[in-house]
Amino acid sequence: MNSRNSESNHVNMPFYSIIIPVFNTYAFLRRCVRSIQNQSYKDFEIILVDDGSTDGSGSLCDEISYEDSRIVVVHKENGGLSSARNAGIIIAKGQYICFVDSDDYIEPSMLMDVFEVLNRDGSDIVCCGRYDVYSNIEKIIGLIPTEDGIISPIECFSRMLTWEGMDFSACDKVFKSKLFDNYKFPIGKLSEDVAVIYKIVLSANKISLIPKPLYNYCHRQDSITTSSFSERSLDVLNHANDILEFVSQKYPNIMSAAIYYRSTVQICIVDSILSSKLSNIIKYWG
């Protein structure tokens, strides 16, 4: 693993470290980076983690970094989304960390809106809303917090379990960097956010909400979140079972929310199986 621009970029501690894992998203990478460069709030570093791309994305990362001294590039062997995020966390210098997928982009006011809320509340985490973007054309409001204000970690956890204005996504949230001192994303698993974000949320002292869609989640047919059923699709069910066991031991008062979450995950997996190619199902079930 090697990085570029790290020495000059880290002389001063930025407010935000924005970690962008990159794997074969050449067509979308510039749009993603520009959405950050065009922010009204400018005190940030961008960490591009090239996770062994084979489509020229790695070279494009270097090209973009030459144009902006705030950009750090890390090149590493392919290890998956979690591995790339963890590599970015290791070198991040910002007070707060944001995650942006390289085929997504953020609204021009996101960093400023979050900064103002952090300045007001002194929270460890800020949760905002997001747009769902289909075919890069249709843009609709997705999950979004229902109110502006502060909620407790357990309330945030409960709302994520029931999709009440938020879920386990890392991308529509901003985290105090120190929260990742004890937590990293699990390697080799799908739905890695589900496995770790609730633990980070519960380790926070205070969580703020912004009832505005500030993140653009772009749905692509070939992305890992829209691919057909495979054995790894069951990772999210394993995460849901782990959460259910955890809640039963630690927070039995929100057990109904955990049961609801596992039930909806089961329904989604059945739907994935029914819509999958028969060959995929036979391959898994033998």
Buried (B, 14 or more C-beta within 10 A) or exposed (E): EEBBBBEEBBEEEBBBBBBBBBBBBBEBBBBBBEBBBEBEBEBBBBBBBBBBBEEEBBEBBBEBBEEBEBBBBBBBEEBBBBBBBBBBBEBBBBBBBBBBBBBBBBBBBBBBBBBBBBEEBEBBBBBBBBBBBEEBEEEEEBBBBEEEEBBBBBBBBBBBBBEBBBBBBBBBBBBBBEBBEEBBBBEEBBBBBBBBBBBBBBBBEBBBBBBBBBBBBBBBEEEEEEBEBBEBBBBBBBBBBBBBEBBEEEBEEBEEBBBBBBEBBEEEBEEBBEEBEEEBBEEBEE
